[in-house]
Amino acid sequence: MINESIGCKVTACKFHDESKNYCTLDVIKVTHNTVSDATCVCDTDCGSFEPGK
């Protein structure tokens, strides 16, 4: 099932829909990738990412 509320371009993720740029999960977890609080988009990651197929 495609969740059209969660756009995704990470084709290496197992939850990426191959036919469209969407995530197949119902909910994702967004995390920060720095030791301090996030201040821009580059400081965040998808914590739901798993290596793909």
N, CA, C and O atoms as a Tripos MOL2 file, in Angstrom:
@<TRIPOS>MOLECULE
protein
  212   211    53     0     0
PROTEIN
NO_CHARGES

@<TRIPOS>ATOM
      1 N           0.8430   -1.1850    0.0000 N.3       1 MET1
      2 CA          0.0000    0.0000    0.0000 C.3       1 MET1
      3 C           0.8850    1.2440    0.0000 C.2       1 MET1
      4 O           1.8850    1.2980    0.7150 O.2       1 MET1
      5 N           0.5220    2.2210   -0.7860 N.am      2 ILE2
      6 CA          1.2730    3.4690   -0.8660 C.3       2 ILE2
      7 C           0.6430    4.4960    0.0620 C.2       2 ILE2
      8 O          -0.5700    4.7030    0.0390 O.2       2 ILE2
      9 N           1.4710    5.1380    0.8780 N.am      3 ASN3
     10 CA          1.0010    6.2360    1.7130 C.3       3 ASN3
     11 C           1.3570    7.5250    0.9890 C.2       3 ASN3
     12 O           2.5060    7.9640    1.0480 O.2       3 ASN3
     13 N           0.4070    8.1340    0.3140 N.am      4 GLU4
     14 CA          0.6840    9.3360   -0.4630 C.3       4 GLU4
     15 C           0.9300   10.5550    0.4130 C.2       4 GLU4
     16 O           1.2070   11.6380   -0.1010 O.2       4 GLU4
     17 N           0.8310   10.3940    1.7310 N.am      5 SER5
     18 CA          1.1480   11.4810    2.6560 C.3       5 SER5
     19 C           2.6370   11.5440    2.9530 C.2       5 SER5
     20 O           3.1260   12.5530    3.4600 O.2       5 SER5
     21 N           3.3680   10.4670    2.6390 N.am      6 ILE6
     22 CA          4.7990   10.4090    2.9350 C.3       6 ILE6
     23 C           5.5640   10.2390    1.6310 C.2       6 ILE6
     24 O           5.7370    9.1210    1.1450 O.2       6 ILE6
     25 N           6.0190   11.3490    1.0690 N.am      7 GLY7
     26 CA          6.8450   11.2820   -0.1280 C.3       7 GLY7
     27 C           8.2340   10.7830    0.2320 C.2       7 GLY7
     28 O           8.7390   11.0890    1.3120 O.2       7 GLY7
     29 N           8.8560   10.0240   -0.6520 N.am      8 CYS8
     30 CA         10.1880    9.4770   -0.3870 C.3       8 CYS8
     31 C          10.9240    9.2330   -1.6990 C.2       8 CYS8
     32 O          10.3620    8.6870   -2.6480 O.2       8 CYS8
     33 N          12.1930    9.6470   -1.7360 N.am      9 LYS9
     34 CA         13.0270    9.4290   -2.9240 C.3       9 LYS9
     35 C          14.1840    8.4750   -2.6450 C.2       9 LYS9
     36 O          15.0730    8.3210   -3.4820 O.2       9 LYS9
     37 N          14.1820    7.8340   -1.4740 N.am     10 VAL10
     38 CA         15.2800    6.9510   -1.0780 C.3      10 VAL10
     39 C          15.0010    5.5440   -1.6030 C.2      10 VAL10
     40 O          14.3840    4.7270   -0.9200 O.2      10 VAL10
     41 N          15.4560    5.2780   -2.8060 N.am     11 THR11
     42 CA         15.1770    3.9900   -3.4420 C.3      11 THR11
     43 C          15.8970    2.8300   -2.7660 C.2      11 THR11
     44 O          15.5430    1.6730   -2.9950 O.2      11 THR11
     45 N          16.8960    3.1140   -1.9410 N.am     12 ALA12
     46 CA         17.6260    2.0610   -1.2370 C.3      12 ALA12
     47 C          16.8770    1.5490   -0.0090 C.2      12 ALA12
     48 O          17.3090    0.5770    0.6120 O.2      12 ALA12
     49 N          15.7670    2.1820    0.3500 N.am     13 CYS13
     50 CA         14.9950    1.7650    1.5240 C.3      13 CYS13
     51 C          14.0000    0.6710    1.1380 C.2      13 CYS13
     52 O          13.3880    0.7350    0.0720 O.2      13 CYS13
     53 N          13.8410   -0.3200    1.9950 N.am     14 LYS14
     54 CA         12.9230   -1.4220    1.6900 C.3      14 LYS14
     55 C          11.4640   -0.9860    1.7120 C.2      14 LYS14
     56 O          10.6070   -1.7070    1.2010 O.2      14 LYS14
     57 N          11.1610    0.1650    2.2840 N.am     15 PHE15
     58 CA          9.7840    0.6520    2.3510 C.3      15 PHE15
     59 C           9.4360    1.6020    1.2020 C.2      15 PHE15
     60 O           8.3080    2.0880    1.1260 O.2      15 PHE15
     61 N          10.3890    1.8690    0.3130 N.am     16 HIS16
     62 CA         10.1490    2.7540   -0.8300 C.3      16 HIS16
     63 C           9.2920    2.0390   -1.8630 C.2      16 HIS16
     64 O           9.5610    0.8910   -2.2180 O.2      16 HIS16
     65 N           8.2550    2.7250   -2.3440 N.am     17 ASP17
     66 CA          7.4300    2.1520   -3.4020 C.3      17 ASP17
     67 C           8.1670    2.2960   -4.7250 C.2      17 ASP17
     68 O           8.5670    3.3990   -5.0990 O.2      17 ASP17
     69 N           8.3470    1.1950   -5.4290 N.am     18 GLU18
     70 CA          9.1420    1.1940   -6.6570 C.3      18 GLU18
     71 C           8.4670    1.9160   -7.8190 C.2      18 GLU18
     72 O           9.1520    2.3880   -8.7260 O.2      18 GLU18
     73 N           7.1510    2.0120   -7.8090 N.am     19 SER19
     74 CA          6.4540    2.6370   -8.9350 C.3      19 SER19
     75 C           6.2810    4.1450   -8.7750 C.2      19 SER19
     76 O           6.0970    4.8600   -9.7600 O.2      19 SER19
     77 N           6.3400    4.6220   -7.5460 N.am     20 LYS20
     78 CA          6.1790    6.0550   -7.2670 C.3      20 LYS20
     79 C           7.1320    6.4270   -6.1370 C.2      20 LYS20
     80 O           7.6630    5.5500   -5.4550 O.2      20 LYS20
     81 N           7.3450    7.7080   -5.9410 N.am     21 ASN21
     82 CA          8.2340    8.1690   -4.8660 C.3      21 ASN21
     83 C           7.4640    8.3810   -3.5650 C.2      21 ASN21
     84 O           7.3340    9.5030   -3.0770 O.2      21 ASN21
     85 N           6.9570    7.2740   -3.0160 N.am     22 TYR22
     86 CA          6.2410    7.3040   -1.7520 C.3      22 TYR22
     87 C           6.7570    6.2140   -0.8280 C.2      22 TYR22
     88 O           7.3840    5.2490   -1.2650 O.2      22 TYR22
     89 N           6.4790    6.3890    0.4640 N.am     23 CYS23
     90 CA          6.8080    5.3860    1.4780 C.3      23 CYS23
     91 C           5.6130    4.4510    1.6400 C.2      23 CYS23
     92 O           4.4670    4.8940    1.5570 O.2      23 CYS23
     93 N           5.8640    3.1730    1.8670 N.am     24 THR24
     94 CA          4.7780    2.2130    2.0550 C.3      24 THR24
     95 C           4.3760    2.0500    3.5210 C.2      24 THR24
     96 O           3.4160    1.3400    3.8220 O.2      24 THR24
     97 N           5.0980    2.6990    4.4320 N.am     25 LEU25
     98 CA          4.7370    2.6350    5.8470 C.3      25 LEU25
     99 C           3.5510    3.5500    6.1380 C.2      25 LEU25
    100 O           3.3440    4.5370    5.4330 O.2      25 LEU25
    101 N           2.7720    3.2310    7.1690 N.am     26 ASP26
    102 CA          1.6780    4.0990    7.6020 C.3      26 ASP26
    103 C           2.2080    5.3020    8.3740 C.2      26 ASP26
    104 O           1.6470    6.3950    8.3030 O.2      26 ASP26
    105 N           3.2920    5.0860    9.1090 N.am     27 VAL27
    106 CA          3.8890    6.1110    9.9660 C.3      27 VAL27
    107 C           5.3970    5.9730    9.8730 C.2      27 VAL27
    108 O           5.9110    4.8570    9.7880 O.2      27 VAL27
    109 N           6.1200    7.0990    9.8880 N.am     28 ILE28
    110 CA          7.5800    7.0500    9.9340 C.3      28 ILE28
    111 C           8.0710    7.7490   11.1930 C.2      28 ILE28
    112 O           7.3430    8.5240   11.8140 O.2      28 ILE28
    113 N           9.2950    7.4690   11.5540 N.am     29 LYS29
    114 CA          9.9290    8.0990   12.7080 C.3      29 LYS29
    115 C          11.0310    9.0150   12.1790 C.2      29 LYS29
    116 O          11.9520    8.5520   11.5050 O.2      29 LYS29
    117 N          10.9430   10.3100   12.4800 N.am     30 VAL30
    118 CA         11.9580   11.2710   12.0650 C.3      30 VAL30
    119 C          12.8900   11.5080   13.2460 C.2      30 VAL30
    120 O          12.4400   11.7820   14.3590 O.2      30 VAL30
    121 N          14.1850   11.4010   12.9960 N.am     31 THR31
    122 CA         15.1790   11.5750   14.0530 C.3      31 THR31
    123 C          16.1630   12.6690   13.6680 C.2      31 THR31
    124 O          16.2560   13.0520   12.5020 O.2      31 THR31
    125 N          16.9060   13.1740   14.6690 N.am     32 HIS32
    126 CA         17.9620   14.1250   14.3260 C.3      32 HIS32
    127 C          19.2810   13.3790   14.2930 C.2      32 HIS32
    128 O          19.4820   12.4260   15.0460 O.2      32 HIS32
    129 N          20.1800   13.8120   13.4220 N.am     33 ASN33
    130 CA         21.4500   13.1060   13.2370 C.3      33 ASN33
    131 C          22.6310   13.8790   13.8030 C.2      33 ASN33
    132 O          23.7810   13.6120   13.4530 O.2      33 ASN33
    133 N          22.3480   14.8340   14.6750 N.am     34 THR34
    134 CA         23.3980   15.6190   15.3150 C.3      34 THR34
    135 C          23.2690   15.4740   16.8210 C.2      34 THR34
    136 O          22.2390   15.0200   17.3210 O.2      34 THR34
    137 N          24.3000   15.8550   17.5360 N.am     35 VAL35
    138 CA         24.2440   15.7530   18.9970 C.3      35 VAL35
    139 C          23.4100   16.8680   19.6050 C.2      35 VAL35
    140 O          22.9180   16.7230   20.7240 O.2      35 VAL35
    141 N          23.2410   17.9680   18.9000 N.am     36 SER36
    142 CA         22.4120   19.0630   19.3930 C.3      36 SER36
    143 C          21.0550   19.0300   18.7010 C.2      36 SER36
    144 O          20.8030   18.1810   17.8450 O.2      36 SER36
    145 N          20.1940   19.9510   19.0760 N.am     37 ASP37
    146 CA         18.8800   20.0220   18.4420 C.3      37 ASP37
    147 C          19.0100   20.3650   16.9650 C.2      37 ASP37
    148 O          19.9190   21.0910   16.5630 O.2      37 ASP37
    149 N          18.1140   19.8490   16.1790 N.am     38 ALA38
    150 CA         18.1190   20.1100   14.7390 C.3      38 ALA38
    151 C          17.7550   21.5680   14.4720 C.2      38 ALA38
    152 O          16.8430   22.1210   15.0870 O.2      38 ALA38
    153 N          18.4880   22.1750   13.5420 N.am     39 THR39
    154 CA         18.2050   23.5610   13.1690 C.3      39 THR39
    155 C          17.9140   23.7090   11.6800 C.2      39 THR39
    156 O          17.5200   24.7880   11.2350 O.2      39 THR39
    157 N          18.1020   22.6380   10.9010 N.am     40 CYS40
    158 CA         17.7930   22.6710    9.4690 C.3      40 CYS40
    159 C          17.5060   21.2440    9.0000 C.2      40 CYS40
    160 O          17.7470   20.2790    9.7260 O.2      40 CYS40
    161 N          16.9910   21.1260    7.7810 N.am     41 VAL41
    162 CA         16.6220   19.8140    7.2450 C.3      41 VAL41
    163 C          17.8160   18.8600    7.1950 C.2      41 VAL41
    164 O          17.6420   17.6480    7.3180 O.2      41 VAL41
    165 N          19.0200   19.3930    7.0170 N.am     42 CYS42
    166 CA         20.2060   18.5340    6.9330 C.3      42 CYS42
    167 C          20.5390   17.8680    8.2740 C.2      42 CYS42
    168 O          21.3760   16.9670    8.3220 O.2      42 CYS42
    169 N          19.8940   18.3030    9.3550 N.am     43 ASP43
    170 CA         20.1320   17.7270   10.6780 C.3      43 ASP43
    171 C          19.1630   16.5980   11.0130 C.2      43 ASP43
    172 O          19.1920   16.0810   12.1300 O.2      43 ASP43
    173 N          18.3050   16.2040   10.0710 N.am     44 THR44
    174 CA         17.2950   15.1830   10.3440 C.3      44 THR44
    175 C          17.4180   13.9920    9.3990 C.2      44 THR44
    176 O          17.9650   14.1120    8.3020 O.2      44 THR44
    177 N          16.9100   12.8530    9.8300 N.am     45 ASP45
    178 CA         16.9190   11.6150    9.0430 C.3      45 ASP45
    179 C          15.6100   10.8740    9.2570 C.2      45 ASP45
    180 O          14.8810   11.1290   10.2160 O.2      45 ASP45
    181 N          15.3260    9.9560    8.3500 N.am     46 CYS46
    182 CA         14.1940    9.0590    8.5420 C.3      46 CYS46
    183 C          14.6710    7.9080    9.4240 C.2      46 CYS46
    184 O          15.4850    7.0890    8.9960 O.2      46 CYS46
    185 N          14.1750    7.8490   10.6320 N.am     47 GLY47
    186 CA         14.5570    6.7960   11.5590 C.3      47 GLY47
    187 C          13.9120    5.4600   11.2420 C.2      47 GLY47
    188 O          14.2480    4.4510   11.8620 O.2      47 GLY47
    189 N          12.9930    5.4340   10.2900 N.am     48 SER48
    190 CA         12.3290    4.1990    9.8830 C.3      48 SER48
    191 C          13.0580    3.4980    8.7450 C.2      48 SER48
    192 O          12.6640    2.4030    8.3440 O.2      48 SER48
    193 N          14.1110    4.1090    8.2190 N.am     49 PHE49
    194 CA         14.8570    3.5440    7.0950 C.3      49 PHE49
    195 C          15.3970    2.1600    7.4250 C.2      49 PHE49
    196 O          15.9430    1.9330    8.5040 O.2      49 PHE49
    197 N          15.2380    1.2460    6.4860 N.am     50 GLU50
    198 CA         15.8810   -0.0680    6.5390 C.3      50 GLU50
    199 C          16.4360   -0.3440    5.1500 C.2      50 GLU50
    200 O          15.7830   -0.0280    4.1550 O.2      50 GLU50
    201 N          17.6290   -0.9280    5.0620 N.am     51 PRO51
    202 CA         18.2080   -1.2210    3.7460 C.3      51 PRO51
    203 C          17.2360   -2.0350    2.8970 C.2      51 PRO51
    204 O          16.5300   -2.9110    3.3970 O.2      51 PRO51
    205 N          17.2170   -1.7300    1.6260 N.am     52 GLY52
    206 CA         16.2160   -2.2940    0.7270 C.3      52 GLY52
    207 C          16.4890   -3.6580    0.1690 C.2      52 GLY52
    208 O          17.3630   -4.4020    0.6140 O.2      52 GLY52
    209 N          15.7190   -3.9360   -0.7970 N.am     53 LYS53
    210 CA         15.5970   -5.2290   -1.4510 C.3      53 LYS53
    211 C          16.8210   -5.6250   -2.2220 C.2      53 LYS53
    212 O          16.8510   -6.6980   -2.8240 O.2      53 LYS53
@<TRIPOS>BOND
     1     1     2 1
     2     2     3 1
     3     3     4 2
     4     3     5 am
     5     5     6 1
     6     6     7 1
     7     7     8 2
     8     7     9 am
     9     9    10 1
    10    10    11 1
    11    11    12 2
    12    11    13 am
    13    13    14 1
    14    14    15 1
    15    15    16 2
    16    15    17 am
    17    17    18 1
    18    18    19 1
    19    19    20 2
    20    19    21 am
    21    21    22 1
    22    22    23 1
    23    23    24 2
    24    23    25 am
    25    25    26 1
    26    26    27 1
    27    27    28 2
    28    27    29 am
    29    29    30 1
    30    30    31 1
    31    31    32 2
    32    31    33 am
    33    33    34 1
    34    34    35 1
    35    35    36 2
    36    35    37 am
    37    37    38 1
    38    38    39 1
    39    39    40 2
    40    39    41 am
    41    41    42 1
    42    42    43 1
    43    43    44 2
    44    43    45 am
    45    45    46 1
    46    46    47 1
    47    47    48 2
    48    47    49 am
    49    49    50 1
    50    50    51 1
    51    51    52 2
    52    51    53 am
    53    53    54 1
    54    54    55 1
    55    55    56 2
    56    55    57 am
    57    57    58 1
    58    58    59 1
    59    59    60 2
    60    59    61 am
    61    61    62 1
    62    62    63 1
    63    63    64 2
    64    63    65 am
    65    65    66 1
    66    66    67 1
    67    67    68 2
    68    67    69 am
    69    69    70 1
    70    70    71 1
    71    71    72 2
    72    71    73 am
    73    73    74 1
    74    74    75 1
    75    75    76 2
    76    75    77 am
    77    77    78 1
    78    78    79 1
    79    79    80 2
    80    79    81 am
    81    81    82 1
    82    82    83 1
    83    83    84 2
    84    83    85 am
    85    85    86 1
    86    86    87 1
    87    87    88 2
    88    87    89 am
    89    89    90 1
    90    90    91 1
    91    91    92 2
    92    91    93 am
    93    93    94 1
    94    94    95 1
    95    95    96 2
    96    95    97 am
    97    97    98 1
    98    98    99 1
    99    99   100 2
   100    99   101 am
   101   101   102 1
   102   102   103 1
   103   103   104 2
   104   103   105 am
   105   105   106 1
   106   106   107 1
   107   107   108 2
   108   107   109 am
   109   109   110 1
   110   110   111 1
   111   111   112 2
   112   111   113 am
   113   113   114 1
   114   114   115 1
   115   115   116 2
   116   115   117 am
   117   117   118 1
   118   118   119 1
   119   119   120 2
   120   119   121 am
   121   121   122 1
   122   122   123 1
   123   123   124 2
   124   123   125 am
   125   125   126 1
   126   126   127 1
   127   127   128 2
   128   127   129 am
   129   129   130 1
   130   130   131 1
   131   131   132 2
   132   131   133 am
   133   133   134 1
   134   134   135 1
   135   135   136 2
   136   135   137 am
   137   137   138 1
   138   138   139 1
   139   139   140 2
   140   139   141 am
   141   141   142 1
   142   142   143 1
   143   143   144 2
   144   143   145 am
   145   145   146 1
   146   146   147 1
   147   147   148 2
   148   147   149 am
   149   149   150 1
   150   150   151 1
   151   151   152 2
   152   151   153 am
   153   153   154 1
   154   154   155 1
   155   155   156 2
   156   155   157 am
   157   157   158 1
   158   158   159 1
   159   159   160 2
   160   159   161 am
   161   161   162 1
   162   162   163 1
   163   163   164 2
   164   163   165 am
   165   165   166 1
   166   166   167 1
   167   167   168 2
   168   167   169 am
   169   169   170 1
   170   170   171 1
   171   171   172 2
   172   171   173 am
   173   173   174 1
   174   174   175 1
   175   175   176 2
   176   175   177 am
   177   177   178 1
   178   178   179 1
   179   179   180 2
   180   179   181 am
   181   181   182 1
   182   182   183 1
   183   183   184 2
   184   183   185 am
   185   185   186 1
   186   186   187 1
   187   187   188 2
   188   187   189 am
   189   189   190 1
   190   190   191 1
   191   191   192 2
   192   191   193 am
   193   193   194 1
   194   194   195 1
   195   195   196 2
   196   195   197 am
   197   197   198 1
   198   198   199 1
   199   199   200 2
   200   199   201 am
   201   201   202 1
   202   202   203 1
   203   203   204 2
   204   203   205 am
   205   205   206 1
   206   206   207 1
   207   207   208 2
   208   207   209 am
   209   209   210 1
   210   210   211 1
   211   211   212 2
@<TRIPOS>SUBSTRUCTURE
     1 MET1         2 RESIDUE 1 A MET
     2 ILE2         6 RESIDUE 1 A ILE
     3 ASN3        10 RESIDUE 1 A ASN
     4 GLU4        14 RESIDUE 1 A GLU
     5 SER5        18 RESIDUE 1 A SER
     6 ILE6        22 RESIDUE 1 A ILE
     7 GLY7        26 RESIDUE 1 A GLY
     8 CYS8        30 RESIDUE 1 A CYS
     9 LYS9        34 RESIDUE 1 A LYS
    10 VAL10       38 RESIDUE 1 A VAL
    11 THR11       42 RESIDUE 1 A THR
    12 ALA12       46 RESIDUE 1 A ALA
    13 CYS13       50 RESIDUE 1 A CYS
    14 LYS14       54 RESIDUE 1 A LYS
    15 PHE15       58 RESIDUE 1 A PHE
    16 HIS16       62 RESIDUE 1 A HIS
    17 ASP17       66 RESIDUE 1 A ASP
    18 GLU18       70 RESIDUE 1 A GLU
    19 SER19       74 RESIDUE 1 A SER
    20 LYS20       78 RESIDUE 1 A LYS
    21 ASN21       82 RESIDUE 1 A ASN
    22 TYR22       86 RESIDUE 1 A TYR
    23 CYS23       90 RESIDUE 1 A CYS
    24 THR24       94 RESIDUE 1 A THR
    25 LEU25       98 RESIDUE 1 A LEU
    26 ASP26      102 RESIDUE 1 A ASP
    27 VAL27      106 RESIDUE 1 A VAL
    28 ILE28      110 RESIDUE 1 A ILE
    29 LYS29      114 RESIDUE 1 A LYS
    30 VAL30      118 RESIDUE 1 A VAL
    31 THR31      122 RESIDUE 1 A THR
    32 HIS32      126 RESIDUE 1 A HIS
    33 ASN33      130 RESIDUE 1 A ASN
    34 THR34      134 RESIDUE 1 A THR
    35 VAL35      138 RESIDUE 1 A VAL
    36 SER36      142 RESIDUE 1 A SER
    37 ASP37      146 RESIDUE 1 A ASP
    38 ALA38      150 RESIDUE 1 A ALA
    39 THR39      154 RESIDUE 1 A THR
    40 CYS40      158 RESIDUE 1 A CYS
    41 VAL41      162 RESIDUE 1 A VAL
    42 CYS42      166 RESIDUE 1 A CYS
    43 ASP43      170 RESIDUE 1 A ASP
    44 THR44      174 RESIDUE 1 A THR
    45 ASP45      178 RESIDUE 1 A ASP
    46 CYS46      182 RESIDUE 1 A CYS
    47 GLY47      186 RESIDUE 1 A GLY
    48 SER48      190 RESIDUE 1 A SER
    49 PHE49      194 RESIDUE 1 A PHE
    50 GLU50      198 RESIDUE 1 A GLU
    51 PRO51      202 RESIDUE 1 A PRO
    52 GLY52      206 RESIDUE 1 A GLY
    53 LYS53      210 RESIDUE 1 A LYS
